Structures are given as C-alpha cells and as structure tokens.
Amino acid sequence: MNIDCKYVQKNLSAYLDEEISLFNQKRIQKHLIKCKKCRLKYKNLEVTVQTLNTFPDISPSKDFTNKVMEQVTKEKNTNLSLEQWISNIFKTYKLTTVTISLFSVLGISSLALIANKLPFFTIGKIFYHLFNSSYFVSDKLVQVYPQLMIYLQSTLLISLFGFVFMFQQFNKKNKSK
C-alpha cells in the first residue's frame, strides 16, 4: 500500500460526505480511477452509507437526558475519597480489619522489641537488612532469632491475604450497587 492509498483510505468517509477541500476531492477522484483496491473500498463504503440511510431516524425517549444525568450522578458518588474508603472497610469488614490491624501492630512491636535486645542493630539497620538482603530477612538476623523469619513472613502473608480479600469484597460490593 503506497502513501496515496493510505491517504485515500483514511479520507474516504470525508470524501463521500463532501467534507474535504475541492483540491483533495480531485486528488482522491484521480486515485480512485487508477487504483482498483481503493475504488473497491470506496464502493463498499458507499453501499454501507446508502444502506444506513434507508433506516428511519431513531429519537431518544423523552426521559433519556434525565436517565443519563442520573447515571452520571451515581458514578460521581461512587468515587470515594481515601477517608471514605477506609471508613467503609472498617464498617463492612470489622473482624478482618481488626485481625489485620492486630497482626500489623504485633509485627511492628515485635520488631521494636528485637531491635532493643540487639545492641549492634538499630531499627534502621533491621529495616536495611529486611529490604536489602536477597532473602526476606538477612542471615545474621535469622542466626540470632531463628523464629523471626517465620514470624515476619507469616505476618506479612496474613496481612497481604487479608488486604487482598478486603479489596475484592469492597470491589464486589461497589459493583453490586
């Protein structure tokens, strides 16, 4: 397909509706005389438009505008702020939210206790080891507190699963409204 074909095929609809300049109309006419492929596309488009013109015009119902505006208002109301979203989660999933919050508080407080018992580690160093090692918890921390790795991983997994569950339930509830 050459450049003229691309231009002509892109502008066939405008050509058919006489929405392009006289110069471009003549350019397309000349091309359609030469190019069988574009001429066929033009004929197909012409038949399609003629067929569509045989159908009667359809008018929207009298309350169409009101229905659309009602839907728009509903859509606007579903865009919740972060505060409203968190509030809805706490109201709807009290037990799950309390469980996740409890595990999160326990995890943070356990981490603080471990940091206080290890004079050569500060909390910053523990976080450095947690997030910069190739494993979830560095080998040095696991050697000092072997149960730490299992505890932190299970806390993280429970929190993640709980969050995913709450998020899915919240989305289902919003879709059903």
Buried (B, 14 or more C-beta within 10 A) or exposed (E): EEEBBEBBBEBBBBBBEEEBEEEBBEBBEEBBEEBEEBBEBBEEBEEEEEEEEEEEEEEEEEEEEEEEEEEEEEEEEEEEEEEEEEEBBBEEBEEBBEBBEEBBEEBEEBBEEBBEEBEEBEEEBBEEBBEEBEEBBBEEBBEBBEEBBEBBEEBBEBBEEBBEEBEEBBEEEEEEE
